[in-house]
Amino acid sequence: MPDDTTLSDAARLLSPQLLQDARSDTARGWADRALCVGFDPEAFFPAGDEAAAEARGVCAACPVRGQCL
């Protein structure tokens, strides 16, 4: 597990509890409630310069967006 000196600036902004939850496989129960479950992954990672507008819309409406991001 990386120490604090190797974490990105964005990771340092997260609360310690969110970081701990993200590191724990058992703490990811929220992922089952994500709107993207069963959604085509290609929409979230489009090839080239294709827009990901549909994926952004799914994320914007998702009830577990905070835990995911």
Secondary structure per residue as TSV (DSSP state, phi and psi in degrees):
chain	resnum	aa	ss	phi	psi
A	1	M	-	360.0	133.8
A	2	P	-	-68.7	149.8
A	3	D	-	-87.4	177.6
A	4	D	G	-62.3	-24.7
A	5	T	G	-74.3	-17.5
A	6	T	G	-102.3	-2.5
A	7	L	S	-75.5	145.4
A	8	S	-	-69.4	163.7
A	9	D	H	-59.1	-39.3
A	10	A	H	-63.3	-40.7
A	11	A	H	-65.9	-33.4
A	12	R	H	-66.1	-24.0
A	13	L	H	-78.1	-18.3
A	14	L	S	-75.0	151.5
A	15	S	-	-68.4	151.2
A	16	P	H	-56.5	-35.1
A	17	Q	H	-67.5	-41.8
A	18	L	H	-62.9	-40.5
A	19	L	H	-64.2	-42.3
A	20	Q	H	-64.2	-43.1
A	21	D	H	-61.3	-40.6
A	22	A	H	-65.8	-29.7
A	23	R	H	-81.1	-15.4
A	24	S	-	-102.0	122.3
A	25	D	G	-62.0	-34.0
A	26	T	G	-76.2	-14.7
A	27	A	G	-91.2	4.7
A	28	R	G	-95.9	26.1
A	29	G	G	-59.4	-26.4
A	30	W	G	-62.2	-27.0
A	31	A	G	-62.2	-27.4
A	32	D	G	-67.1	-22.0
A	33	R	G	-95.3	1.2
A	34	A	-	-68.8	139.3
A	35	L	T	-67.8	-20.4
A	36	C	T	-82.5	-6.9
A	37	V	T	-60.2	123.8
A	38	G	T	83.4	-4.7
A	39	F	S	-79.9	149.4
A	40	D	-	-61.3	116.5
A	41	P	G	-61.0	-26.6
A	42	E	G	-60.7	-27.0
A	43	A	G	-68.0	-28.7
A	44	F	T	-87.5	-21.2
A	45	F	S	-132.1	67.3
A	46	P	-	-67.4	149.5
A	47	A	S	-75.6	143.2
A	48	G	T	62.2	-136.0
A	49	D	T	-97.7	13.5
A	50	E	-	-60.1	142.0
A	51	A	-	-73.8	148.0
A	52	A	-	-110.7	37.6
A	53	A	H	-60.1	-40.7
A	54	E	H	-63.5	-42.4
A	55	A	H	-64.7	-41.2
A	56	R	H	-61.5	-37.8
A	57	G	H	-64.5	-40.7
A	58	V	H	-62.8	-46.8
A	59	C	H	-62.6	-42.6
A	60	A	H	-61.0	-32.2
A	61	A	H	-94.8	-1.3
A	62	C	-	-75.4	133.2
A	63	P	T	-74.3	-13.0
A	64	V	T	-116.1	24.7
A	65	R	H	-56.6	-41.3
A	66	G	H	-61.7	-42.9
A	67	Q	H	-68.8	-36.4
A	68	C	H	-70.3	-48.7
A	69	L	-	-72.1	360.0
